[in-house]
């Protein structure tokens, strides 16, 4: 791991400056597993969407800096409206969230009356206002199963995740046709070729991947589940089919193991990165804390409505022991 301090043009040690600002302003830095390694290393907490939501709800910090994408910042603000919430780059959006505009989802819901709406957390605040309960990839199956089998359910926006849950539970949820551009891009042909080069490697896949990828995987799970599996598995080599940022955490926790990023269809790249997640940099994080911008704002009306399905998710998760 590179230990050379990252500095600005003004010769400021960014890591030290961020640490000083954090203490001075009673700020907490939350980072998703898909962030750049230097951001993960300086964060107070690194986790998946469920864990970040829980930390945002529980922290007593005055300032939350969410190093992730825009919907994650909105989620933190919805749960802690009294706190200042920032993200290093407002342009850090989400292709999956963008695939489900609130007005179009509302029309979809109206065409399916009598359905409970379950939305993946990768959605805008406006979509959450139309939702009965939010889920993450960690808890989606268990929350779906917490509803009686006869419950009619609309699940969105990730169609791949919805199909996977349907296959596991025997449900017939109505699915919104959305997808994450990262998990859509994995190449079955290239992955099989990579497996041929490393026959002793286990294939780990996120449930947002296409069904053809999930069928060849040795283990399917959320980012945190994949991390736990790679740690506890006796295997020493893994091909990982999710955003490549997770490999940093995997490698740090398991220095004796080998982690290979699953290849996308793009012939020019050997790994699969979320260009939105990677917009956040250490320098942007420093400026974010120093100048307290860009800030996430959610209207009082939307916050009041959107917090209900998030709180319901957290409450169900607690009852199910999903921590």
VOMAR-647224 format. One record per residue (C-alpha): residue number from 1; residue in one letter; x, y, z. Coordinates in pm, whole numbers, plus 50000, padded with zeros to 5 digits. Layout:
BEGIN
> n / res / u / v / w
> NUM / a / X / Y / Z
...
// end
This chain:
BEGIN
> n / res / u / v / w
> 1 / x / 50000 / 50000 / 50000
> 2 / x / 50131 / 50347 / 49912
> 3 / x / 50209 / 50538 / 50233
> 4 / x / 50333 / 50858 / 50066
> 5 / x / 50120 / 51149 / 50191
> 6 / x / 49884 / 51295 / 49931
> 7 / x / 49934 / 51671 / 49915
> 8 / x / 49768 / 51967 / 49745
> 9 / x / 49946 / 52217 / 49523
> 10 / x / 49989 / 52423 / 49840
> 11 / x / 50182 / 52133 / 49997
> 12 / x / 49903 / 52051 / 50243
> 13 / x / 49901 / 51696 / 50375
> 14 / x / 49542 / 51607 / 50290
> 15 / x / 49499 / 51318 / 50534
> 16 / x / 49626 / 51525 / 50828
> 17 / x / 49423 / 51830 / 50724
> 18 / x / 49106 / 51623 / 50696
> 19 / x / 49170 / 51466 / 51037
> 20 / x / 49218 / 51812 / 51193
> 21 / x / 48905 / 51955 / 51032
> 22 / x / 48702 / 51654 / 51137
> 23 / x / 48794 / 51704 / 51502
> 24 / x / 48747 / 52081 / 51488
> 25 / x / 48399 / 52057 / 51335
> 26 / x / 48274 / 51742 / 51513
> 27 / x / 48234 / 51572 / 51177
> 28 / x / 48211 / 51207 / 51085
> 29 / x / 48320 / 51061 / 50752
> 30 / x / 48118 / 50769 / 50619
> 31 / x / 48242 / 50589 / 50308
> 32 / x / 48103 / 50318 / 50086
> 33 / x / 48312 / 50014 / 49998
> 34 / x / 48327 / 50136 / 49637
> 35 / x / 48520 / 50453 / 49723
> 36 / x / 48885 / 50509 / 49636
> 37 / x / 49124 / 50335 / 49880
> 38 / x / 49259 / 50659 / 50030
> 39 / x / 48906 / 50770 / 50119
> 40 / x / 48825 / 50432 / 50272
> 41 / x / 49143 / 50453 / 50479
> 42 / x / 49059 / 50792 / 50630
> 43 / x / 48687 / 50729 / 50689
> 44 / x / 48547 / 50675 / 51039
> 45 / x / 48329 / 50399 / 50902
> 46 / x / 48327 / 50202 / 50578
> 47 / x / 48027 / 49992 / 50488
> 48 / x / 47744 / 49907 / 50253
> 49 / x / 47423 / 50104 / 50215
> 50 / x / 47246 / 49947 / 50514
> 51 / x / 47539 / 50003 / 50748
> 52 / x / 47584 / 50363 / 50629
> 53 / x / 47213 / 50430 / 50686
> 54 / x / 47238 / 50291 / 51039
> 55 / x / 47548 / 50493 / 51121
> 56 / x / 47392 / 50810 / 50981
> 57 / x / 47091 / 50757 / 51207
> 58 / x / 47299 / 50690 / 51520
> 59 / x / 47591 / 50934 / 51500
> 60 / x / 47603 / 51232 / 51735
> 61 / x / 47830 / 51429 / 51502
> 62 / x / 47720 / 51775 / 51389
> 63 / x / 47840 / 51714 / 51034
> 64 / x / 47810 / 51400 / 50820
> 65 / x / 48026 / 51370 / 50511
> 66 / x / 47897 / 51083 / 50302
> 67 / x / 48161 / 50960 / 50061
> 68 / x / 47942 / 50776 / 49818
> 69 / x / 47678 / 50884 / 49572
> 70 / x / 47396 / 51137 / 49592
> 71 / x / 47116 / 50907 / 49709
> 72 / x / 47332 / 50799 / 50004
> 73 / x / 47372 / 51162 / 50109
> 74 / x / 46996 / 51207 / 50078
> 75 / x / 46938 / 50901 / 50295
> 76 / x / 47166 / 51040 / 50565
> 77 / x / 46988 / 51376 / 50551
> 78 / x / 46645 / 51213 / 50567
> 79 / x / 46747 / 51023 / 50879
> 80 / x / 46922 / 51322 / 51038
> 81 / x / 46748 / 51638 / 50913
> 82 / x / 46895 / 51846 / 51195
> 83 / x / 47251 / 51771 / 51086
> 84 / x / 47457 / 51913 / 50804
> 85 / x / 47516 / 51647 / 50538
> 86 / x / 47769 / 51683 / 50259
> 87 / x / 47910 / 51474 / 49977
> 88 / x / 48246 / 51561 / 49818
> 89 / x / 48102 / 51582 / 49464
> 90 / x / 47738 / 51656 / 49383
> 91 / x / 47785 / 51497 / 49042
> 92 / x / 47832 / 51158 / 49206
> 93 / x / 47499 / 51018 / 49095
> 94 / x / 47376 / 50663 / 49040
> 95 / x / 47275 / 50500 / 48714
> 96 / x / 47033 / 50272 / 48898
> 97 / x / 46862 / 50560 / 49079
> 98 / x / 46845 / 50752 / 48751
> 99 / x / 46671 / 50456 / 48586
> 100 / x / 46367 / 50508 / 48810
> 101 / x / 46219 / 50860 / 48786
> 102 / x / 45960 / 50921 / 49058
> 103 / x / 45687 / 51035 / 48818
> 104 / x / 45725 / 50722 / 48605
> 105 / x / 45727 / 50496 / 48910
> 106 / x / 45407 / 50659 / 49036
> 107 / x / 45235 / 50575 / 48707
> 108 / x / 45366 / 50219 / 48734
> 109 / x / 45228 / 50187 / 49087
> 110 / x / 44890 / 50317 / 48974
> 111 / x / 44878 / 50045 / 48708
> 112 / x / 44924 / 49784 / 48983
> 113 / x / 44679 / 49878 / 49261
> 114 / x / 44687 / 49687 / 49587
> 115 / x / 45061 / 49621 / 49577
> 116 / x / 45312 / 49683 / 49854
> 117 / x / 45600 / 49890 / 49714
> 118 / x / 45948 / 49772 / 49810
> 119 / x / 46228 / 49992 / 49680
> 120 / x / 46599 / 49926 / 49677
> 121 / x / 46787 / 50194 / 49869
> 122 / x / 46956 / 50302 / 49543
> 123 / x / 46674 / 50547 / 49471
> 124 / x / 46608 / 50918 / 49503
> 125 / x / 46432 / 51072 / 49802
> 126 / x / 46129 / 51134 / 49579
> 127 / x / 46103 / 50762 / 49497
> 128 / x / 46127 / 50677 / 49866
> 129 / x / 45816 / 50887 / 49929
> 130 / x / 45624 / 50642 / 49706
> 131 / x / 45768 / 50340 / 49889
> 132 / x / 45629 / 50127 / 50172
> 133 / x / 45965 / 49985 / 50278
> 134 / x / 46322 / 50037 / 50159
> 135 / x / 46568 / 49747 / 50130
> 136 / x / 46936 / 49692 / 50058
> 137 / x / 47108 / 49398 / 49896
> 138 / x / 47196 / 49279 / 50246
> 139 / x / 46842 / 49259 / 50379
> 140 / x / 46621 / 49246 / 50067
> 141 / x / 46544 / 48875 / 50077
> 142 / x / 46470 / 48866 / 50449
> 143 / x / 46246 / 49172 / 50434
> 144 / x / 46053 / 49035 / 50135
> 145 / x / 46006 / 48708 / 50325
> 146 / x / 45876 / 48899 / 50627
> 147 / x / 45559 / 48974 / 50428
> 148 / x / 45291 / 48704 / 50399
> 149 / x / 45331 / 48491 / 50083
> 150 / x / 45006 / 48621 / 49938
> 151 / x / 45123 / 48984 / 49953
> 152 / x / 45134 / 49150 / 49614
> 153 / x / 45464 / 49332 / 49579
> 154 / x / 45618 / 49582 / 49340
> 155 / x / 45997 / 49567 / 49361
> 156 / x / 46229 / 49821 / 49207
> 157 / x / 46434 / 49958 / 49060
> 158 / x / 46692 / 49680 / 49013
> 159 / x / 46539 / 49409 / 48796
> 160 / x / 46833 / 49171 / 48840
> 161 / x / 46809 / 49186 / 49218
> 162 / x / 46432 / 49143 / 49197
> 163 / x / 46466 / 48837 / 48973
> 164 / x / 46720 / 48689 / 49211
> 165 / x / 46491 / 48737 / 49512
> 166 / x / 46197 / 48590 / 49321
> 167 / x / 46407 / 48283 / 49243
> 168 / x / 46506 / 48237 / 49606
> 169 / x / 46167 / 48300 / 49764
> 170 / x / 45926 / 48166 / 49504
> 171 / x / 45758 / 48505 / 49496
> 172 / x / 45624 / 48666 / 49183
> 173 / x / 45700 / 49029 / 49253
> 174 / x / 45624 / 49281 / 48980
> 175 / x / 45961 / 49424 / 48881
> 176 / x / 46064 / 49768 / 48767
> 177 / x / 46308 / 49737 / 48478
> 178 / x / 46611 / 49922 / 48611
> 179 / x / 46977 / 49825 / 48638
> 180 / x / 47318 / 49934 / 48765
> 181 / x / 47555 / 50006 / 48476
> 182 / x / 47849 / 49850 / 48663
> 183 / x / 47684 / 49516 / 48736
> 184 / x / 47526 / 49501 / 48391
> 185 / x / 47866 / 49515 / 48221
> 186 / x / 48027 / 49195 / 48343
> 187 / x / 48120 / 48964 / 48058
> 188 / x / 48023 / 48597 / 48094
> 189 / x / 48268 / 48495 / 47821
> 190 / x / 48560 / 48680 / 47980
> 191 / x / 48472 / 48557 / 48327
> 192 / x / 48469 / 48195 / 48211
> 193 / x / 48803 / 48251 / 48041
> 194 / x / 48940 / 48402 / 48363
> 195 / x / 48808 / 48105 / 48558
> 196 / x / 48992 / 47881 / 48312
> 197 / x / 49315 / 48066 / 48394
> 198 / x / 49245 / 48038 / 48768
> 199 / x / 49051 / 47712 / 48818
> 200 / x / 49113 / 47724 / 49194
> 201 / x / 48943 / 48064 / 49229
> 202 / x / 48589 / 48099 / 49364
> 203 / x / 48357 / 48338 / 49181
> 204 / x / 48185 / 48590 / 49409
> 205 / x / 47897 / 48793 / 49262
> 206 / x / 47668 / 49072 / 49372
> 207 / x / 47294 / 49002 / 49315
> 208 / x / 47268 / 49310 / 49091
> 209 / x / 47456 / 49109 / 48827
> 210 / x / 47271 / 48944 / 48541
> 211 / x / 47128 / 48597 / 48597
> 212 / x / 47388 / 48434 / 48368
> 213 / x / 47663 / 48567 / 48597
> 214 / x / 47485 / 48459 / 48914
> 215 / x / 47444 / 48106 / 48778
> 216 / x / 47819 / 48052 / 48751
> 217 / x / 47898 / 48216 / 49086
> 218 / x / 48013 / 48008 / 49381
> 219 / x / 47865 / 48264 / 49620
> 220 / x / 47614 / 48547 / 49571
> 221 / x / 47580 / 48825 / 49827
> 222 / x / 47583 / 49195 / 49909
> 223 / x / 47909 / 49386 / 49934
> 224 / x / 47934 / 49317 / 50307
> 225 / x / 47837 / 48951 / 50258
> 226 / x / 48104 / 48906 / 49990
> 227 / x / 48359 / 49062 / 50224
> 228 / x / 48265 / 48826 / 50508
> 229 / x / 48266 / 48522 / 50281
> 230 / x / 48611 / 48600 / 50143
> 231 / x / 48744 / 48634 / 50498
> 232 / x / 48597 / 48313 / 50635
> 233 / x / 48642 / 48095 / 50326
> 234 / x / 48929 / 47847 / 50317
> 235 / x / 48985 / 47939 / 49953
> 236 / x / 49289 / 48154 / 49877
> 237 / x / 49179 / 48299 / 49545
> 238 / x / 48863 / 48481 / 49433
> 239 / x / 48720 / 48635 / 49116
> 240 / x / 48500 / 48922 / 49235
> 241 / x / 48201 / 49036 / 49029
> 242 / x / 48108 / 49368 / 49181
> 243 / x / 48251 / 49719 / 49178
> 244 / x / 48626 / 49683 / 49215
> 245 / x / 48651 / 49922 / 49512
> 246 / x / 48559 / 49633 / 49743
> 247 / x / 48889 / 49461 / 49660
> 248 / x / 49077 / 49714 / 49875
> 249 / x / 48889 / 49610 / 50188
> 250 / x / 48914 / 49243 / 50095
> 251 / x / 49288 / 49262 / 50041
> 252 / x / 49356 / 49457 / 50360
> 253 / x / 49166 / 49204 / 50566
> 254 / x / 49318 / 48905 / 50387
> 255 / x / 49673 / 48987 / 50278
> 256 / x / 49749 / 48619 / 50215
> 257 / x / 49469 / 48582 / 49959
> 258 / x / 49439 / 48680 / 49593
> 259 / x / 49146 / 48889 / 49465
> 260 / x / 49088 / 48928 / 49093
> 261 / x / 48837 / 49181 / 48956
> 262 / x / 48584 / 49025 / 48720
> 263 / x / 48622 / 49174 / 48370
> 264 / x / 48355 / 49389 / 48201
> 265 / x / 48260 / 49378 / 47835
> 266 / x / 48480 / 49683 / 47772
> 267 / x / 48793 / 49543 / 47611
> 268 / x / 49004 / 49838 / 47733
> 269 / x / 48960 / 49772 / 48105
> 270 / x / 49042 / 49470 / 48321
> 271 / x / 48823 / 49580 / 48612
> 272 / x / 48479 / 49729 / 48657
> 273 / x / 48451 / 50065 / 48833
> 274 / x / 48163 / 50301 / 48905
> 275 / x / 48262 / 50630 / 48748
> 276 / x / 48020 / 50810 / 48982
> 277 / x / 48173 / 50663 / 49299
> 278 / x / 48521 / 50749 / 49178
> 279 / x / 48433 / 51119 / 49135
> 280 / x / 48499 / 51160 / 49507
> 281 / x / 48866 / 51228 / 49580
> 282 / x / 49071 / 51304 / 49889
> 283 / x / 49117 / 51665 / 49777
> 284 / x / 48743 / 51709 / 49722
> 285 / x / 48681 / 51561 / 50066
> 286 / x / 48922 / 51814 / 50216
> 287 / x / 48751 / 52107 / 50043
> 288 / x / 48412 / 51969 / 50139
> 289 / x / 48503 / 51974 / 50508
> 290 / x / 48688 / 52306 / 50492
> 291 / x / 48423 / 52505 / 50309
> 292 / x / 48120 / 52293 / 50411
> 293 / x / 47998 / 52248 / 50058
> 294 / x / 47836 / 52090 / 49860
> 295 / x / 47554 / 52032 / 50106
> 296 / x / 47262 / 51792 / 50066
> 297 / x / 46917 / 51944 / 50110
> 298 / x / 46585 / 51761 / 50131
> 299 / x / 46258 / 51949 / 50168
> 300 / x / 46066 / 51905 / 50493
> 301 / x / 45771 / 51746 / 50311
> 302 / x / 45984 / 51491 / 50126
> 303 / x / 46186 / 51417 / 50440
> 304 / x / 45871 / 51349 / 50640
> 305 / x / 45743 / 51102 / 50381
> 306 / x / 46075 / 50943 / 50282
> 307 / x / 46187 / 50869 / 50636
> 308 / x / 45895 / 50630 / 50695
> 309 / x / 46007 / 50347 / 50460
> 310 / x / 46368 / 50388 / 50575
> 311 / x / 46268 / 50366 / 50941
> 312 / x / 46055 / 50065 / 50856
> 313 / x / 46357 / 49898 / 50697
> 314 / x / 46572 / 49968 / 51001
> 315 / x / 46304 / 49845 / 51238
> 316 / x / 46246 / 49521 / 51042
> 317 / x / 46621 / 49470 / 51011
> 318 / x / 46660 / 49504 / 51386
> 319 / x / 46382 / 49255 / 51453
> 320 / x / 46541 / 49011 / 51208
> 321 / x / 46882 / 49058 / 51367
> 322 / x / 47034 / 49212 / 51054
> 323 / x / 47315 / 49426 / 51191
// end
